[in-house]
Amino acid sequence: MSTSVAIVTGASQGIGRATAIRLAKDFTGITLAARGRDRLEEAAEAVRTAGADPLVIDLDLSDVSAAKRVVDATIGHFGRIDALLNIAGAVPQVDIFEMTDKQWDDGMNLKLHGARRLAIAAWPELKKAKGAVVFMSGNSALFPRPGYAAVATVNAAITALAKAFSERGIEDGVQVNSVLPGPVMTGRRRSYLDHWAQIHGMSVEDATAKFPKEAGIARYGEPEEIAELMAFLVSKGARWMTGTMLRMDGGEAKSL
């Protein structure tokens, strides 16, 4: 296998962790960036076991200097960047009339601006490698509700950002897409179900069982299923796909 390197943000847990481990089959080096050193080290060990050389970078991607630090460290360790998968970011699911300015700002700074800065910082290397970028959005971008207005707003902004980068990518040879997952069973999903159960006056067990039915899906997704889609998008087989929003949500959003 020739040398190839992917940066995965949010790699300490959930979809980010699953994606980093999955990409170890296809890339020789994986940069894992997120907060939480212990969980990152655990994910890195799984990446190593799967066959790739991991580089752990423990930092807050909402920090303005974080993007440059991630890119510089990756180039210093591996010498190149072939793919960037922007997965980091958890926006609070709070009612639009209750969410504070700080919660809005924190969500935007990490999930939107952190991804934007990292794509810009990595772009020269991605251009050299004729690489690929994936932005993680969410299917709430397609049907915003008062109870999760901030999540939907940030996710919609990410899809617009990805399309803007994809236009430049056509000129520069960099492929850019966004992924819109539905209800995937992660730690964040479990926290949401705890909150949802309280609102609806039911046990967490009942809420967990009821939510898929209300969403019109057969079951929750698994992080590993989204990871497979992410891996495809940065593979040679997907090179002609760019500027696209791809949903994987079990049929929750039933439209083209």
C-alpha positions as a printed NumPy array, in Angstrom:
array([[  0.   ,   0.   ,   0.   ],
       [  1.36 ,   3.423,  -0.945],
       [  1.51 ,   6.103,   1.739],
       [ -1.803,   7.855,   2.34 ],
       [ -2.942,   9.925,   5.294],
       [ -6.371,  10.914,   6.643],
       [ -7.267,  13.407,   9.361],
       [-10.357,  12.485,  11.382],
       [-11.796,  14.962,  13.867],
       [-14.079,  13.944,  16.701],
       [-12.095,  10.706,  16.688],
       [-12.35 ,   9.959,  20.395],
       [-15.898,   8.558,  20.271],
       [-18.974,   7.77 ,  18.231],
       [-18.899,   8.17 ,  14.458],
       [-15.477,   9.815,  14.517],
       [-13.902,   6.898,  16.356],
       [-15.593,   4.335,  14.118],
       [-14.466,   6.241,  11.018],
       [-10.841,   6.446,  12.145],
       [-10.767,   2.699,  12.776],
       [-12.465,   1.911,   9.452],
       [-10.052,   4.131,   7.492],
       [ -7.121,   2.194,   8.936],
       [ -7.93 ,  -0.456,   6.32 ],
       [ -7.348,   2.007,   3.47 ],
       [ -4.843,   4.582,   4.763],
       [ -1.363,   4.07 ,   6.149],
       [ -1.613,   6.984,   8.592],
       [ -4.523,   8.407,  10.586],
       [ -4.481,  11.647,  12.564],
       [ -7.024,  11.462,  15.382],
       [ -8.028,  14.91 ,  16.638],
       [-10.441,  15.618,  19.479],
       [-10.656,  16.499,  23.146],
       [-10.078,  13.757,  25.705],
       [ -6.632,  12.204,  25.667],
       [ -7.572,   8.884,  27.245],
       [-10.34 ,   8.107,  24.767],
       [ -8.165,   9.255,  21.887],
       [ -5.39 ,   6.896,  22.973],
       [ -7.888,   4.03 ,  23.124],
       [ -9.096,   4.848,  19.615],
       [ -5.5  ,   5.135,  18.41 ],
       [ -4.722,   1.663,  19.698],
       [ -7.691,   0.309,  17.736],
       [ -6.42 ,   2.13 ,  14.626],
       [ -2.984,   0.605,  15.124],
       [ -4.493,  -2.853,  15.5  ],
       [ -6.455,  -2.286,  12.276],
       [ -3.229,  -1.625,  10.405],
       [ -2.497,   2.115,  10.31 ],
       [ -0.058,   4.409,  12.118],
       [ -2.044,   6.718,  14.439],
       [ -1.17 ,  10.272,  15.449],
       [ -3.075,  11.57 ,  18.475],
       [ -3.745,  15.303,  18.773],
       [ -5.651,  16.303,  21.905],
       [ -7.071,  19.804,  21.444],
       [-10.214,  21.92 ,  21.219],
       [-11.023,  22.438,  17.542],
       [-13.082,  25.523,  18.349],
       [ -9.801,  27.267,  19.179],
       [ -8.716,  29.52 ,  16.305],
       [ -5.168,  28.102,  16.342],
       [ -6.27 ,  24.447,  16.393],
       [ -6.554,  23.921,  12.635],
       [ -2.987,  24.986,  11.926],
       [ -1.712,  22.852,  14.789],
       [ -3.477,  19.762,  13.419],
       [ -2.182,  20.315,   9.886],
       [  1.363,  21.149,  10.995],
       [  1.526,  18.089,  13.25 ],
       [  0.18 ,  15.821,  10.517],
       [  2.675,  17.099,   7.947],
       [  5.477,  16.88 ,  10.475],
       [  4.662,  13.253,  11.285],
       [  3.413,  11.853,   7.971],
       [  4.539,  14.365,   5.349],
       [  1.204,  14.599,   3.529],
       [ -2.601,  14.82 ,   3.785],
       [ -4.888,  12.863,   1.446],
       [ -8.233,  13.116,   3.194],
       [ -9.949,  15.26 ,   5.809],
       [-13.062,  14.055,   7.599],
       [-14.646,  16.796,   9.698],
       [-16.777,  14.93 ,  12.24 ],
       [-16.2  ,  16.865,  15.475],
       [-18.989,  18.887,  16.986],
       [-22.017,  18.439,  19.212],
       [-24.615,  21.202,  19.224],
       [-27.012,  21.178,  22.206],
       [-30.564,  20.065,  21.403],
       [-32.318,  22.823,  23.292],
       [-35.565,  24.614,  22.462],
       [-35.076,  27.714,  20.337],
       [-36.547,  29.93 ,  23.079],
       [-34.288,  28.481,  25.763],
       [-30.901,  28.196,  24.063],
       [-28.385,  30.833,  25.159],
       [-26.093,  32.908,  22.956],
       [-23.127,  31.039,  24.394],
       [-24.623,  27.682,  23.432],
       [-25.233,  28.954,  19.912],
       [-21.708,  30.345,  19.667],
       [-20.066,  27.223,  21.08 ],
       [-21.904,  25.005,  18.626],
       [-21.02 ,  27.175,  15.649],
       [-17.39 ,  27.619,  16.683],
       [-16.69 ,  23.907,  16.974],
       [-18.812,  22.183,  14.346],
       [-18.922,  24.87 ,  11.644],
       [-15.95 ,  27.178,  12.089],
       [-13.63 ,  24.435,  13.346],
       [-14.347,  22.434,  10.201],
       [-14.057,  25.498,   7.978],
       [-10.687,  26.5  ,   9.389],
       [ -9.339,  22.966,   9.133],
       [-10.407,  22.61 ,   5.501],
       [ -8.687,  25.884,   4.641],
       [ -5.52 ,  24.971,   6.546],
       [ -5.325,  21.518,   4.93 ],
       [ -6.303,  22.674,   1.438],
       [ -2.784,  23.199,   0.011],
       [ -1.827,  19.634,   0.961],
       [ -5.149,  18.238,  -0.235],
       [ -4.63 ,  20.05 ,  -3.532],
       [ -1.202,  18.456,  -3.933],
       [ -2.606,  15.007,  -3.201],
       [ -5.815,  15.475,  -5.238],
       [ -7.513,  14.516,  -1.996],
       [-10.97 ,  14.473,  -0.486],
       [-12.909,  16.285,   2.247],
       [-16.074,  15.155,   4.005],
       [-18.123,  17.448,   6.24 ],
       [-20.417,  15.865,   8.817],
       [-23.84 ,  17.485,   8.864],
       [-27.092,  15.777,   9.893],
       [-30.532,  15.177,   8.439],
       [-32.027,  17.74 ,  10.841],
       [-30.781,  20.263,   8.248],
       [-33.711,  19.096,   6.106],
       [-36.476,  19.404,   8.701],
       [-35.678,  21.912,  11.474],
       [-37.873,  21.894,  14.577],
       [-38.087,  24.316,  17.529],
       [-36.665,  21.693,  19.894],
       [-33.406,  21.364,  17.964],
       [-33.228,  24.576,  15.974],
       [-29.523,  25.148,  16.6  ],
       [-28.554,  21.638,  15.47 ],
       [-30.589,  22.046,  12.295],
       [-29.214,  25.522,  11.607],
       [-25.58 ,  24.518,  12.019],
       [-26.104,  21.372,   9.964],
       [-27.704,  23.375,   7.154],
       [-24.79 ,  25.806,   7.245],
       [-22.348,  22.908,   6.96 ],
       [-24.031,  21.582,   3.825],
       [-23.802,  25.052,   2.268],
       [-20.155,  25.33 ,   3.297],
       [-19.368,  21.943,   1.755],
       [-20.952,  22.959,  -1.54 ],
       [-18.915,  26.174,  -1.578],
       [-15.688,  24.231,  -0.968],
       [-16.682,  21.73 ,  -3.656],
       [-16.866,  24.511,  -6.252],
       [-13.277,  25.469,  -5.498],
       [-12.399,  21.793,  -5.361],
       [-13.464,  21.298,  -8.973],
       [-10.786,  23.819,  -9.935],
       [ -8.179,  22.46 ,  -7.515],
       [ -8.798,  18.724,  -7.849],
       [-10.162,  18.288,  -4.309],
       [-13.358,  16.29 ,  -3.861],
       [-15.801,  17.656,  -1.231],
       [-19.051,  16.143,   0.042],
       [-21.243,  16.241,   3.141],
       [-22.939,  13.412,   5.019],
       [-26.296,  13.784,   6.784],
       [-26.787,  10.918,   9.257],
       [-30.059,  10.245,  10.996],
       [-30.5  ,   8.808,  14.505],
       [-27.26 ,   6.923,  15.152],
       [-26.81 ,   5.262,  18.546],
       [-23.884,   7.156,  20.047],
       [-23.211,   8.669,  23.45 ],
       [-24.759,  11.911,  22.245],
       [-27.881,  10.056,  21.093],
       [-28.19 ,   8.431,  24.518],
       [-27.958,  11.862,  26.176],
       [-30.654,  13.129,  23.84 ],
       [-32.906,  10.188,  24.716],
       [-32.428,  10.923,  28.416],
       [-33.664,  14.463,  27.748],
       [-36.449,  13.284,  25.437],
       [-37.667,  10.836,  28.074],
       [-37.929,  13.602,  30.687],
       [-39.879,  15.857,  28.327],
       [-42.345,  13.105,  27.507],
       [-42.647,  11.789,  31.053],
       [-41.453,   8.282,  30.347],
       [-38.541,   6.013,  31.191],
       [-35.386,   6.125,  29.106],
       [-36.04 ,   2.531,  28.058],
       [-39.513,   3.421,  26.782],
       [-38.204,   6.553,  25.054],
       [-35.452,   4.567,  23.362],
       [-37.997,   2.075,  22.057],
       [-40.542,   4.709,  21.02 ],
       [-38.321,   7.156,  19.158],
       [-37.643,   5.012,  16.039],
       [-41.376,   4.447,  15.582],
       [-42.077,   8.179,  15.756],
       [-39.201,   8.839,  13.34 ],
       [-40.573,   6.254,  10.919],
       [-37.482,   4.048,  10.947],
       [-36.948,   0.386,  11.793],
       [-33.995,   0.924,  14.141],
       [-31.177,   3.24 ,  15.137],
       [-28.097,   3.394,  12.978],
       [-24.671,   2.273,  14.182],
       [-21.502,   4.399,  14.011],
       [-19.811,   1.698,  11.963],
       [-22.462,   2.025,   9.256],
       [-21.777,   5.735,   8.837],
       [-18.05 ,   4.964,   8.903],
       [-18.464,   2.726,   5.863],
       [-20.068,   5.587,   3.963],
       [-17.293,   7.952,   5.027],
       [-14.694,   5.448,   3.841],
       [-16.377,   5.164,   0.459],
       [-16.446,   8.942,   0.003],
       [-12.669,   9.212,   0.38 ],
       [-11.986,   6.145,  -1.785],
       [-11.037,   6.027,  -5.458],
       [-14.458,   4.609,  -6.233],
       [-16.136,   7.901,  -5.266],
       [-13.796,  10.283,  -7.083],
       [-16.489,  11.554,  -9.475],
       [-18.85 ,  12.358,  -6.611],
       [-18.463,  15.914,  -5.366],
       [-20.701,  18.711,  -4.11 ],
       [-23.176,  16.105,  -2.896],
       [-25.227,  15.802,   0.307],
       [-25.575,  12.126,   1.193],
       [-28.197,  10.971,   3.698],
       [-27.964,   7.766,   5.687],
       [-30.869,   7.821,   8.087],
       [-32.872,   4.604,   7.842],
       [-35.556,   6.384,   5.815],
       [-36.367,   9.13 ,   8.336],
       [-36.258,  11.783,   5.607],
       [-38.221,  10.2  ,   2.772],
       [-37.269,  12.289,  -0.243],
       [-34.598,  12.623,  -2.923]])
